[in-house]
Amino acid sequence: MGLRKAITDREPVPSSGAPLGGCVRIGILYLVFSIYQMPGAAAHAAPFAYVANAGSDDVSVIDIATNTVLTTVTVGVSPEQVAVSPKGHFAYVTNPGSDNVSVIATASNTVVATILVGTGPAGIAATPNGAVYVANSGSNNVSVIDTATNTVTATIVVDSGPAGVAITPNGAVYVANFVANNVSVIDTATNTVIATILVGQRPDFLAVSLNGASVFVPNQNSNTVSVIDTATNTVTATISVGVSPTGIATTPADIPSIPTLSAGALVLLLAAMAAVLALRIVTRQASRPPRPPRAI
C-alpha cells in the first residue's frame, strides 16, 4: 500500500468541520501503515540464517521468514563456525580443513573472497567496529580480518588450542584455549593479549552477557561453567552443570520490541502529522462564526 492509496482512498470531504477531521484521520492511518511497509521501515532485519555443514563443505542459507533453505553455498573444507559483519553485508565462515575463511556476500549469497588464516580455524566473531577475529586451533593464534578489505591485518599469539571467540559490546575479545584450560583477553586497540584467565578443564565456546559485564565459559572436562567479570578479568563464580558442557548462549533482557523507521519514512510521517495540524487549523477557522462589524 503506497502514498496514492493513502491520499485517494477516502470519501469526499464534506463541508462541515467534524467529518473532515474523521476523514483526515483515516487518510493518515493509511499513510502510517504504508510507511511501516516501506523498505527500510524494519531496520536491521536479519532475513537469512547461515548454517555451516562440515560434512558437505557448504553453507545452507535459510530464509527465516519461511523457514526454508533458499540456497546452498560451497565453501572450504569442513566449515565450522559462522560470523556476520555488524552491518550484515558479509558472512564469514571458518574452514579448519583448508585453513581459510570463506566470505559470503549476503546480498547475493555467493563467495566473494577466501582468506588464508592460521592452521585449523575454529571460532570466529566480529567486533562492533567491523573487525573479525578467528581462533586458529592448530597454530595457537588469532587472525584479525579487516572487513573493509577482507585481508588479515594482524596475527596474535595466544595459548594452546584456541577454540571459541566472544566479543563484548565495547569490543574486548575473549578466546577460550581448549588445551591450556584458560581464556586469553585481547585488547582490540593494540591487538595484544592483556590478560590470561585460568578456568576449568577443556573450555570450549563462550558467551557474553547482554550488558557485557560477564563472560560465561563452559568447561567440558570439569562439567562446570566459569563466570568471568569483564571489569576485573577474574573468575567470580564456578557453576556445576551437566556432563561435558560445550555450547552456551545468553538471553536478552525482557525489553519490549519497538518498531523503527527509516529516515525517509520518518520524514513522511512528520509531513503527515504537519498536514493534520494544518487541516485542523483551517477547519477550526472555517467553522467560526463571522465577527460582527465594528461600530463606527
BALOBA-1460 file (C-alpha; in Angstrom, 3 decimals):
// residues 296
<rec num="1" residu="m" x="0.000" y="0.000" z="0.000"/>
<rec num="2" residu="g" x="1.624" y="3.271" z="-1.057"/>
<rec num="3" residu="l" x="1.026" y="7.010" z="-0.713"/>
<rec num="4" residu="r" x="-1.501" y="7.038" z="-3.587"/>
<rec num="5" residu="k" x="-3.740" y="4.731" z="-1.564"/>
<rec num="6" residu="a" x="-3.382" y="6.954" z="1.498"/>
<rec num="7" residu="i" x="-4.318" y="10.083" z="-0.434"/>
<rec num="8" residu="t" x="-7.087" y="8.900" z="-2.771"/>
<rec num="9" residu="d" x="-8.915" y="6.115" z="-0.930"/>
<rec num="10" residu="r" x="-11.261" y="8.221" z="1.148"/>
<rec num="11" residu="e" x="-14.748" y="9.654" z="0.972"/>
<rec num="12" residu="p" x="-15.445" y="13.132" z="-0.444"/>
<rec num="13" residu="v" x="-14.685" y="15.857" z="2.041"/>
<rec num="14" residu="p" x="-17.898" y="17.298" z="3.475"/>
<rec num="15" residu="s" x="-18.304" y="20.986" z="4.127"/>
<rec num="16" residu="s" x="-18.721" y="20.744" z="7.889"/>
<rec num="17" residu="g" x="-15.699" y="20.651" z="10.184"/>
<rec num="18" residu="a" x="-16.224" y="17.474" z="12.244"/>
<rec num="19" residu="p" x="-16.485" y="14.892" z="9.412"/>
<rec num="20" residu="l" x="-13.385" y="16.427" z="7.802"/>
<rec num="21" residu="g" x="-11.321" y="15.535" z="10.868"/>
<rec num="22" residu="g" x="-12.561" y="11.944" z="10.758"/>
<rec num="23" residu="c" x="-11.697" y="11.654" z="7.080"/>
<rec num="24" residu="v" x="-8.236" y="13.079" z="7.657"/>
<rec num="25" residu="r" x="-7.623" y="10.576" z="10.455"/>
<rec num="26" residu="i" x="-8.490" y="7.698" z="8.093"/>
<rec num="27" residu="g" x="-6.135" y="9.035" z="5.447"/>
<rec num="28" residu="i" x="-3.302" y="9.429" z="7.939"/>
<rec num="29" residu="l" x="-3.907" y="5.906" z="9.256"/>
<rec num="30" residu="y" x="-3.416" y="4.555" z="5.717"/>
<rec num="31" residu="l" x="-0.249" y="6.647" z="5.438"/>
<rec num="32" residu="v" x="1.237" y="5.293" z="8.671"/>
<rec num="33" residu="f" x="0.532" y="1.696" z="7.596"/>
<rec num="34" residu="s" x="2.155" y="2.311" z="4.216"/>
<rec num="35" residu="i" x="5.248" y="3.826" z="5.865"/>
<rec num="36" residu="y" x="5.720" y="0.739" z="8.046"/>
<rec num="37" residu="q" x="5.504" y="-1.413" z="4.928"/>
<rec num="38" residu="m" x="8.126" y="0.609" z="3.019"/>
<rec num="39" residu="p" x="11.644" y="-0.798" z="2.543"/>
<rec num="40" residu="g" x="13.829" y="0.171" z="5.465"/>
<rec num="41" residu="a" x="10.986" y="0.522" z="7.936"/>
<rec num="42" residu="a" x="12.083" y="-2.619" z="9.781"/>
<rec num="43" residu="a" x="15.679" y="-1.522" z="10.237"/>
<rec num="44" residu="h" x="18.432" y="-4.019" z="10.910"/>
<rec num="45" residu="a" x="16.251" y="-7.007" z="9.980"/>
<rec num="46" residu="a" x="18.101" y="-10.302" z="9.504"/>
<rec num="47" residu="p" x="16.450" y="-12.159" z="6.602"/>
<rec num="48" residu="f" x="18.803" y="-15.158" z="6.482"/>
<rec num="49" residu="a" x="20.394" y="-17.736" z="8.766"/>
<rec num="50" residu="y" x="23.705" y="-19.302" z="7.711"/>
<rec num="51" residu="v" x="24.424" y="-22.942" z="8.656"/>
<rec num="52" residu="a" x="27.914" y="-24.445" z="8.290"/>
<rec num="53" residu="n" x="27.728" y="-28.048" z="7.085"/>
<rec num="54" residu="a" x="31.048" y="-29.702" z="7.966"/>
<rec num="55" residu="g" x="30.288" y="-32.962" z="6.159"/>
<rec num="56" residu="s" x="29.346" y="-31.468" z="2.785"/>
<rec num="57" residu="d" x="31.710" y="-28.463" z="2.704"/>
<rec num="58" residu="d" x="28.951" y="-25.944" z="2.185"/>
<rec num="59" residu="v" x="26.673" y="-23.453" z="3.909"/>
<rec num="60" residu="s" x="22.880" y="-23.643" z="3.888"/>
<rec num="61" residu="v" x="21.155" y="-20.277" z="3.640"/>
<rec num="62" residu="i" x="17.797" y="-20.312" z="5.424"/>
<rec num="63" residu="d" x="15.083" y="-17.740" z="4.739"/>
<rec num="64" residu="i" x="13.867" y="-17.067" z="8.271"/>
<rec num="65" residu="a" x="10.577" y="-15.639" z="7.013"/>
<rec num="66" residu="t" x="9.578" y="-19.023" z="5.552"/>
<rec num="67" residu="n" x="11.958" y="-21.367" z="7.406"/>
<rec num="68" residu="t" x="13.116" y="-22.898" z="4.142"/>
<rec num="69" residu="v" x="16.562" y="-23.350" z="2.598"/>
<rec num="70" residu="l" x="16.951" y="-20.635" z="-0.028"/>
<rec num="71" residu="t" x="20.281" y="-21.764" z="-1.468"/>
<rec num="72" residu="t" x="23.454" y="-23.711" z="-0.675"/>
<rec num="73" residu="v" x="26.878" y="-22.079" z="-0.948"/>
<rec num="74" residu="t" x="30.045" y="-24.131" z="-1.478"/>
<rec num="75" residu="v" x="32.889" y="-23.024" z="0.839"/>
<rec num="76" residu="g" x="36.160" y="-24.553" z="2.104"/>
<rec num="77" residu="v" x="36.797" y="-27.918" z="3.720"/>
<rec num="78" residu="s" x="34.858" y="-28.849" z="6.887"/>
<rec num="79" residu="p" x="33.265" y="-25.443" z="7.660"/>
<rec num="80" residu="e" x="32.716" y="-24.986" z="11.375"/>
<rec num="81" residu="q" x="31.646" y="-21.547" z="12.596"/>
<rec num="82" residu="v" x="29.940" y="-18.504" z="11.048"/>
<rec num="83" residu="a" x="30.024" y="-14.827" z="11.984"/>
<rec num="84" residu="v" x="28.157" y="-11.982" z="10.282"/>
<rec num="85" residu="s" x="29.661" y="-8.497" z="9.937"/>
<rec num="86" residu="p" x="27.978" y="-5.769" z="12.042"/>
<rec num="87" residu="k" x="26.214" y="-4.203" z="9.046"/>
<rec num="88" residu="g" x="25.133" y="-7.610" z="7.761"/>
<rec num="89" residu="h" x="26.878" y="-7.347" z="4.392"/>
<rec num="90" residu="f" x="29.088" y="-10.424" z="4.776"/>
<rec num="91" residu="a" x="29.053" y="-13.827" z="6.463"/>
<rec num="92" residu="y" x="32.480" y="-15.212" z="7.451"/>
<rec num="93" residu="v" x="32.890" y="-18.996" z="7.606"/>
<rec num="94" residu="t" x="35.862" y="-20.793" z="9.173"/>
<rec num="95" residu="n" x="37.132" y="-23.830" z="7.262"/>
<rec num="96" residu="p" x="39.518" y="-25.837" z="9.518"/>
<rec num="97" residu="g" x="40.106" y="-28.440" z="6.818"/>
<rec num="98" residu="s" x="41.531" y="-25.884" z="4.361"/>
<rec num="99" residu="d" x="42.929" y="-23.304" z="6.822"/>
<rec num="100" residu="n" x="40.940" y="-20.426" z="5.424"/>
<rec num="101" residu="v" x="37.838" y="-18.299" z="5.839"/>
<rec num="102" residu="s" x="35.160" y="-18.025" z="3.156"/>
<rec num="103" residu="v" x="33.452" y="-14.640" z="2.802"/>
<rec num="104" residu="i" x="29.843" y="-14.783" z="1.619"/>
<rec num="105" residu="a" x="28.166" y="-11.605" z="0.359"/>
<rec num="106" residu="t" x="24.699" y="-11.683" z="1.918"/>
<rec num="107" residu="a" x="23.183" y="-9.650" z="-0.938"/>
<rec num="108" residu="s" x="23.986" y="-12.360" z="-3.496"/>
<rec num="109" residu="n" x="24.773" y="-15.346" z="-1.253"/>
<rec num="110" residu="t" x="27.958" y="-16.051" z="-3.175"/>
<rec num="111" residu="v" x="31.568" y="-16.404" z="-2.016"/>
<rec num="112" residu="v" x="33.373" y="-13.162" z="-2.828"/>
<rec num="113" residu="a" x="36.684" y="-13.857" z="-1.064"/>
<rec num="114" residu="t" x="38.699" y="-16.677" z="0.502"/>
<rec num="115" residu="i" x="41.130" y="-15.558" z="3.206"/>
<rec num="116" residu="l" x="44.104" y="-17.666" z="4.269"/>
<rec num="117" residu="v" x="44.463" y="-17.702" z="8.076"/>
<rec num="118" residu="g" x="46.250" y="-19.935" z="10.592"/>
<rec num="119" residu="t" x="46.011" y="-23.694" z="10.999"/>
<rec num="120" residu="g" x="42.631" y="-25.173" z="11.904"/>
<rec num="121" residu="p" x="40.455" y="-22.055" z="12.212"/>
<rec num="122" residu="a" x="37.520" y="-22.739" z="14.514"/>
<rec num="123" residu="g" x="35.800" y="-19.975" z="16.479"/>
<rec num="124" residu="i" x="35.042" y="-16.629" z="14.871"/>
<rec num="125" residu="a" x="33.357" y="-13.382" z="15.924"/>
<rec num="126" residu="a" x="33.002" y="-9.800" z="14.702"/>
<rec num="127" residu="t" x="33.629" y="-6.641" z="16.733"/>
<rec num="128" residu="p" x="31.193" y="-3.691" z="16.673"/>
<rec num="129" residu="n" x="33.662" y="-1.671" z="14.562"/>
<rec num="130" residu="g" x="33.850" y="-4.371" z="11.875"/>
<rec num="131" residu="a" x="36.981" y="-6.436" z="12.585"/>
<rec num="132" residu="v" x="36.666" y="-10.230" z="12.578"/>
<rec num="133" residu="y" x="38.703" y="-12.388" z="14.989"/>
<rec num="134" residu="v" x="39.456" y="-16.019" z="14.067"/>
<rec num="135" residu="a" x="40.786" y="-18.576" z="16.561"/>
<rec num="136" residu="n" x="43.267" y="-20.919" z="14.857"/>
<rec num="137" residu="s" x="43.301" y="-24.069" z="16.998"/>
<rec num="138" residu="g" x="46.257" y="-25.698" z="15.250"/>
<rec num="139" residu="s" x="48.661" y="-22.747" z="15.202"/>
<rec num="140" residu="n" x="47.729" y="-21.295" z="18.617"/>
<rec num="141" residu="n" x="46.999" y="-17.819" z="17.346"/>
<rec num="142" residu="v" x="44.197" y="-15.478" z="16.342"/>
<rec num="143" residu="s" x="43.887" y="-13.885" z="12.897"/>
<rec num="144" residu="v" x="42.363" y="-10.399" z="12.659"/>
<rec num="145" residu="i" x="40.452" y="-9.711" z="9.437"/>
<rec num="146" residu="d" x="39.649" y="-6.198" z="8.229"/>
<rec num="147" residu="t" x="36.123" y="-6.447" z="6.792"/>
<rec num="148" residu="a" x="36.668" y="-3.382" z="4.588"/>
<rec num="149" residu="t" x="39.421" y="-5.141" z="2.615"/>
<rec num="150" residu="n" x="38.865" y="-8.794" z="3.630"/>
<rec num="151" residu="t" x="42.536" y="-9.202" z="4.444"/>
<rec num="152" residu="v" x="44.399" y="-10.347" z="7.556"/>
<rec num="153" residu="t" x="45.844" y="-7.291" z="9.289"/>
<rec num="154" residu="a" x="47.274" y="-8.922" z="12.436"/>
<rec num="155" residu="t" x="48.087" y="-12.307" z="13.955"/>
<rec num="156" residu="i" x="48.023" y="-12.601" z="17.750"/>
<rec num="157" residu="v" x="49.720" y="-15.420" z="19.651"/>
<rec num="158" residu="v" x="47.528" y="-16.943" z="22.381"/>
<rec num="159" residu="d" x="47.722" y="-20.169" z="24.403"/>
<rec num="160" residu="s" x="47.273" y="-23.782" z="23.286"/>
<rec num="161" residu="g" x="44.204" y="-24.848" z="21.300"/>
<rec num="162" residu="p" x="42.157" y="-21.667" z="20.889"/>
<rec num="163" residu="a" x="38.559" y="-22.612" z="20.097"/>
<rec num="164" residu="g" x="35.738" y="-20.226" z="20.931"/>
<rec num="165" residu="v" x="35.735" y="-16.446" z="20.483"/>
<rec num="166" residu="a" x="33.352" y="-13.970" z="22.121"/>
<rec num="167" residu="i" x="33.327" y="-10.186" z="21.952"/>
<rec num="168" residu="t" x="31.855" y="-7.766" z="24.480"/>
<rec num="169" residu="p" x="29.743" y="-4.759" z="23.405"/>
<rec num="170" residu="n" x="32.719" y="-2.453" z="23.997"/>
<rec num="171" residu="g" x="34.917" y="-4.601" z="21.742"/>
<rec num="172" residu="a" x="37.044" y="-6.710" z="24.113"/>
<rec num="173" residu="v" x="37.851" y="-10.161" z="22.685"/>
<rec num="174" residu="y" x="37.789" y="-13.338" z="24.821"/>
<rec num="175" residu="v" x="39.314" y="-16.548" z="23.432"/>
<rec num="176" residu="a" x="38.833" y="-19.947" z="25.083"/>
<rec num="177" residu="n" x="42.028" y="-22.021" z="24.889"/>
<rec num="178" residu="f" x="40.820" y="-25.632" z="24.877"/>
<rec num="179" residu="v" x="44.168" y="-27.309" z="25.613"/>
<rec num="180" residu="a" x="45.653" y="-24.742" z="28.015"/>
<rec num="181" residu="n" x="42.493" y="-24.523" z="30.165"/>
<rec num="182" residu="n" x="42.406" y="-20.738" z="30.148"/>
<rec num="183" residu="v" x="40.950" y="-17.704" z="28.394"/>
<rec num="184" residu="s" x="43.006" y="-15.058" z="26.587"/>
<rec num="185" residu="v" x="41.744" y="-11.446" z="26.661"/>
<rec num="186" residu="i" x="42.708" y="-9.334" z="23.641"/>
<rec num="187" residu="d" x="42.731" y="-5.541" z="23.570"/>
<rec num="188" residu="t" x="41.415" y="-4.619" z="20.099"/>
<rec num="189" residu="a" x="43.109" y="-1.201" z="20.164"/>
<rec num="190" residu="t" x="46.571" y="-2.792" z="20.237"/>
<rec num="191" residu="n" x="45.724" y="-6.386" z="19.230"/>
<rec num="192" residu="t" x="47.717" y="-7.717" z="22.167"/>
<rec num="193" residu="v" x="46.857" y="-10.170" z="24.952"/>
<rec num="194" residu="i" x="46.271" y="-8.155" z="28.147"/>
<rec num="195" residu="a" x="45.166" y="-10.988" z="30.449"/>
<rec num="196" residu="t" x="45.113" y="-14.781" z="30.702"/>
<rec num="197" residu="i" x="42.407" y="-16.216" z="32.959"/>
<rec num="198" residu="l" x="42.560" y="-19.751" z="34.376"/>
<rec num="199" residu="v" x="39.211" y="-21.567" z="34.074"/>
<rec num="200" residu="g" x="38.123" y="-25.222" z="34.154"/>
<rec num="201" residu="q" x="39.336" y="-28.109" z="32.019"/>
<rec num="202" residu="r" x="38.763" y="-28.017" z="28.242"/>
<rec num="203" residu="p" x="36.992" y="-24.657" z="27.851"/>
<rec num="204" residu="d" x="35.223" y="-24.522" z="24.524"/>
<rec num="205" residu="f" x="32.862" y="-21.900" z="23.118"/>
<rec num="206" residu="l" x="31.825" y="-18.992" z="25.325"/>
<rec num="207" residu="a" x="29.157" y="-16.287" z="25.564"/>
<rec num="208" residu="v" x="28.899" y="-12.685" z="26.763"/>
<rec num="209" residu="s" x="26.043" y="-11.269" z="28.821"/>
<rec num="210" residu="l" x="23.896" y="-8.607" z="27.155"/>
<rec num="211" residu="n" x="25.410" y="-5.786" z="29.198"/>
<rec num="212" residu="g" x="28.945" y="-7.088" z="28.632"/>
<rec num="213" residu="a" x="29.638" y="-7.430" z="32.353"/>
<rec num="214" residu="s" x="30.202" y="-11.192" z="32.315"/>
<rec num="215" residu="v" x="31.638" y="-13.906" z="30.076"/>
<rec num="216" residu="f" x="30.392" y="-17.488" z="30.536"/>
<rec num="217" residu="v" x="32.802" y="-20.321" z="29.741"/>
<rec num="218" residu="p" x="31.638" y="-23.977" z="29.637"/>
<rec num="219" residu="n" x="34.374" y="-26.396" z="30.710"/>
<rec num="220" residu="q" x="33.886" y="-29.818" z="29.092"/>
<rec num="221" residu="n" x="36.014" y="-31.958" z="31.377"/>
<rec num="222" residu="s" x="35.095" y="-30.156" z="34.600"/>
<rec num="223" residu="n" x="31.330" y="-30.173" z="33.996"/>
<rec num="224" residu="t" x="31.227" y="-26.541" z="35.047"/>
<rec num="225" residu="v" x="30.742" y="-23.028" z="33.723"/>
<rec num="226" residu="s" x="33.216" y="-20.332" z="34.733"/>
<rec num="227" residu="v" x="31.850" y="-16.793" z="35.066"/>
<rec num="228" residu="i" x="34.357" y="-14.046" z="34.250"/>
<rec num="229" residu="d" x="33.897" y="-10.467" z="35.433"/>
<rec num="230" residu="t" x="34.974" y="-8.344" z="32.449"/>
<rec num="231" residu="a" x="35.775" y="-5.340" z="34.648"/>
<rec num="232" residu="t" x="38.490" y="-7.232" z="36.536"/>
<rec num="233" residu="n" x="39.078" y="-10.201" z="34.200"/>
<rec num="234" residu="t" x="38.780" y="-12.628" z="37.086"/>
<rec num="235" residu="v" x="36.576" y="-15.677" z="37.681"/>
<rec num="236" residu="t" x="33.848" y="-14.688" z="40.129"/>
<rec num="237" residu="a" x="31.804" y="-17.915" z="40.083"/>
<rec num="238" residu="t" x="32.031" y="-21.552" z="39.028"/>
<rec num="239" residu="i" x="28.713" y="-23.263" z="38.310"/>
<rec num="240" residu="s" x="28.259" y="-27.046" z="38.238"/>
<rec num="241" residu="v" x="26.203" y="-28.225" z="35.251"/>
<rec num="242" residu="g" x="25.683" y="-31.463" z="33.301"/>
<rec num="243" residu="v" x="28.240" y="-33.723" z="31.652"/>
<rec num="244" residu="s" x="30.585" y="-32.254" z="29.006"/>
<rec num="245" residu="p" x="29.102" y="-28.762" z="28.512"/>
<rec num="246" residu="t" x="30.050" y="-27.261" z="25.161"/>
<rec num="247" residu="g" x="27.799" y="-24.589" z="23.635"/>
<rec num="248" residu="i" x="26.316" y="-21.698" z="25.579"/>
<rec num="249" residu="a" x="24.152" y="-18.629" z="24.872"/>
<rec num="250" residu="t" x="22.592" y="-15.867" z="26.942"/>
<rec num="251" residu="t" x="19.113" y="-14.401" z="26.608"/>
<rec num="252" residu="p" x="18.470" y="-10.664" z="26.330"/>
<rec num="253" residu="a" x="16.564" y="-8.714" z="28.945"/>
<rec num="254" residu="d" x="12.763" y="-8.600" z="28.663"/>
<rec num="255" residu="i" x="12.655" y="-5.404" z="26.646"/>
<rec num="256" residu="p" x="9.562" y="-4.693" z="24.510"/>
<rec num="257" residu="s" x="10.184" y="-4.552" z="20.783"/>
<rec num="258" residu="i" x="9.817" y="-1.051" z="19.378"/>
<rec num="259" residu="p" x="9.400" y="-0.732" z="15.587"/>
<rec num="260" residu="t" x="11.846" y="1.604" z="13.895"/>
<rec num="261" residu="l" x="11.503" y="3.826" z="10.845"/>
<rec num="262" residu="s" x="13.986" y="4.609" z="8.123"/>
<rec num="263" residu="a" x="14.993" y="8.257" z="7.631"/>
<rec num="264" residu="g" x="12.749" y="8.626" z="4.572"/>
<rec num="265" residu="a" x="9.761" y="7.060" z="6.296"/>
<rec num="266" residu="l" x="10.261" y="9.310" z="9.316"/>
<rec num="267" residu="v" x="10.203" y="12.404" z="7.079"/>
<rec num="268" residu="l" x="6.935" y="11.243" z="5.526"/>
<rec num="269" residu="l" x="5.426" y="10.586" z="8.934"/>
<rec num="270" residu="l" x="6.387" y="14.053" z="10.166"/>
<rec num="271" residu="a" x="4.960" y="15.584" z="6.978"/>
<rec num="272" residu="a" x="1.702" y="13.711" z="7.550"/>
<rec num="273" residu="m" x="1.488" y="14.988" z="11.130"/>
<rec num="274" residu="a" x="2.105" y="18.534" z="9.916"/>
<rec num="275" residu="a" x="-0.684" y="18.126" z="7.339"/>
<rec num="276" residu="v" x="-3.098" y="17.018" z="10.046"/>
<rec num="277" residu="l" x="-2.231" y="20.033" z="12.156"/>
<rec num="278" residu="a" x="-2.672" y="22.418" z="9.214"/>
<rec num="279" residu="l" x="-6.049" y="20.928" z="8.281"/>
<rec num="280" residu="r" x="-7.250" y="21.194" z="11.866"/>
<rec num="281" residu="i" x="-6.340" y="24.858" z="11.928"/>
<rec num="282" residu="v" x="-8.131" y="25.521" z="8.624"/>
<rec num="283" residu="t" x="-11.192" y="23.560" z="9.763"/>
<rec num="284" residu="r" x="-11.364" y="25.398" z="13.062"/>
<rec num="285" residu="q" x="-11.104" y="28.782" z="11.365"/>
<rec num="286" residu="a" x="-13.779" y="27.875" z="8.783"/>
<rec num="287" residu="s" x="-16.248" y="26.774" z="11.489"/>
<rec num="288" residu="r" x="-16.028" y="30.003" z="13.476"/>
<rec num="289" residu="p" x="-18.989" y="32.416" z="13.059"/>
<rec num="290" residu="p" x="-18.119" y="35.701" z="11.341"/>
<rec num="291" residu="r" x="-17.358" y="38.584" z="13.641"/>
<rec num="292" residu="p" x="-19.914" y="41.419" z="13.775"/>
<rec num="293" residu="p" x="-18.831" y="44.662" z="12.144"/>
<rec num="294" residu="r" x="-17.306" y="47.223" z="14.425"/>
<rec num="295" residu="a" x="-19.424" y="50.208" z="15.347"/>
<rec num="296" residu="i" x="-18.155" y="53.478" z="13.944"/>
